[in-house]
Amino acid sequence: MIADELVCRELVELASDYLDRTLPPEARARVDAHLVDCPHCADYLAQMRRTVRLLGSLRTDSLSAEAKASLVRLFQRSRQ
C-alpha cells in the first residue's frame, strides 16, 4: 500500500468531515482517490448522505419520546 493511500477504517473516521466539506484539501483528495476504487465506501457515504437528508426532514414534534430516546441511544453508540 502507498503511504498516502487511505484505508476503509480511516474513511469511516473522516466521513462526517468529508460530507460537511470541512476536510483539508489533501485529506479530501485522499478520500476521493479511495472512493474511486472502493465501492463499499462509496455506498457507505451514499447511505450517510441519505440518512442526513432524511433525518434533516424530521420534525422533533413528530417523534414520540420513545423514538427520540432510541435515536439518541443509536447516535451515542455510533460515536463510541
C-alpha positions in Angstrom: 0.0 0.0 0.0 1.2 3.5 -0.8 1.8 5.6 2.3 -0.8 8.2 1.2 -3.5 5.6 0.5 -6.5 5.7 2.7 -7.9 2.5 4.2 -11.6 2.0 4.8 -11.4 2.5 8.5 -9.8 5.9 8.0 -12.6 6.9 5.6 -15.2 6.0 8.2 -13.5 8.2 10.7 -13.4 11.1 8.2 -16.9 10.6 6.7 -18.6 13.4 8.7 -16.0 16.0 7.9 -15.9 14.9 4.3 -19.7 15.2 4.0 -19.6 18.6 5.8 -16.8 19.7 3.4 -14.5 20.6 6.4 -11.6 18.3 5.5 -8.4 20.0 4.4 -7.9 19.7 0.6 -5.2 17.0 0.9 -7.4 14.8 3.1 -10.3 15.3 0.8 -8.2 14.3 -2.2 -7.2 11.1 -0.3 -10.9 10.2 0.3 -11.8 11.0 -3.3 -9.0 8.7 -4.5 -10.1 5.9 -2.2 -13.7 6.2 -3.4 -12.7 5.6 -7.0 -11.6 2.1 -6.2 -13.8 1.2 -3.2 -17.5 0.7 -4.0 -18.1 -0.3 -0.4 -17.0 3.1 1.0 -18.9 4.9 -1.9 -22.0 3.0 -0.8 -21.3 3.9 2.9 -21.1 7.6 2.1 -24.2 7.4 -0.1 -26.1 5.9 2.9 -24.7 8.6 5.2 -26.0 11.3 2.8 -29.4 9.7 2.6 -29.6 9.4 6.4 -28.6 13.0 6.9 -31.1 14.1 4.3 -33.9 12.0 5.8 -33.2 12.9 9.4 -32.9 16.6 8.5 -36.5 16.5 7.2 -37.9 15.1 10.5 -39.6 17.4 12.9 -38.9 16.7 16.5 -42.5 17.2 17.4 -43.4 14.3 15.1 -41.4 11.8 17.1 -42.6 10.0 20.2 -40.5 10.3 23.3 -39.6 6.6 22.8 -38.4 7.2 19.2 -36.3 10.2 20.3 -34.7 8.2 23.1 -33.9 5.4 20.7 -32.3 7.7 18.2 -30.2 9.3 20.9 -29.0 5.8 22.1 -28.1 4.8 18.5 -26.2 8.0 18.0 -24.3 7.6 21.2 -23.4 4.0 20.3 -22.1 5.1 16.9 -19.8 7.7 18.5 -18.1 5.1 20.7 
